[in-house]
């Protein structure tokens, strides 16, 4: 959840599955065609930013459907 004391700029871009503004530590999907691109760690069940490449669930599903491997 977004901390309640943060002022929200209506022009602020929205990120992640939760469609909230950027806050805290975030991780980027390594798929250059990812529609969302940035994710809050808590929303993707991570405690720290993973080392190496990381793909969101949407992109993993798309890659599996096209015969690519993670």
C-alpha positions as CSV (number, residue, x, y, z in Angstrom):
1,X,0.0,0.0,0.0
2,X,1.1,3.6,-0.6
3,X,2.0,5.4,2.6
4,X,-1.0,7.7,3.3
5,X,1.2,10.7,4.1
6,X,2.6,10.9,0.6
7,X,1.0,13.6,-1.6
8,X,-0.1,12.0,-4.9
9,X,0.6,14.0,-8.1
10,X,-2.2,13.2,-10.6
11,X,0.4,13.3,-13.4
12,X,2.7,10.7,-11.6
13,X,3.0,7.6,-13.7
14,X,1.6,4.3,-12.3
15,X,3.6,1.1,-12.0
16,X,3.3,-2.5,-11.0
17,X,0.3,-4.9,-10.9
18,X,-1.2,-2.6,-8.2
19,X,-1.2,0.4,-10.5
20,X,0.3,2.7,-7.8
21,X,3.0,5.4,-8.0
22,X,6.7,4.6,-7.5
23,X,7.6,4.2,-3.8
24,X,10.2,2.2,-1.9
25,X,12.5,-0.2,-3.6
26,X,11.4,-1.5,-7.0
27,X,12.5,-4.1,-9.5
28,X,12.5,-3.8,-13.3
29,X,11.4,-6.6,-15.6
30,X,14.2,-7.5,-18.0
31,X,11.9,-7.9,-20.9
32,X,12.3,-4.8,-23.1
33,X,8.7,-5.2,-24.3
34,X,7.2,-5.4,-20.8
35,X,4.0,-3.4,-20.6
36,X,4.5,-2.6,-16.9
37,X,8.3,-2.5,-16.5
38,X,8.6,-1.5,-12.8
39,X,7.3,-3.5,-9.8
40,X,7.2,-2.9,-6.0
41,X,9.2,-5.7,-4.3
42,X,6.3,-6.5,-2.0
43,X,3.9,-6.9,-4.9
44,X,6.0,-9.6,-6.5
45,X,6.9,-11.4,-3.2
46,X,10.5,-10.3,-3.2
47,X,12.5,-9.0,-0.2
48,X,15.5,-7.7,-2.2
49,X,16.2,-6.9,-5.8
50,X,17.3,-10.2,-7.4
51,X,20.8,-10.5,-8.9
52,X,20.8,-11.2,-12.6
53,X,17.8,-11.1,-14.9
54,X,14.3,-11.0,-13.5
55,X,11.0,-11.3,-15.4
56,X,7.5,-10.5,-14.2
57,X,4.8,-13.1,-14.2
58,X,3.1,-11.5,-17.3
59,X,6.3,-11.8,-19.4
60,X,7.2,-15.3,-18.1
61,X,3.7,-16.4,-19.2
62,X,4.2,-14.8,-22.7
63,X,7.7,-16.3,-23.1
64,X,6.4,-19.8,-22.2
65,X,3.6,-19.4,-24.8
66,X,6.1,-18.6,-27.5
67,X,8.4,-21.4,-26.7
68,X,11.1,-19.3,-25.0
69,X,12.8,-20.4,-21.9
70,X,13.4,-18.3,-18.8
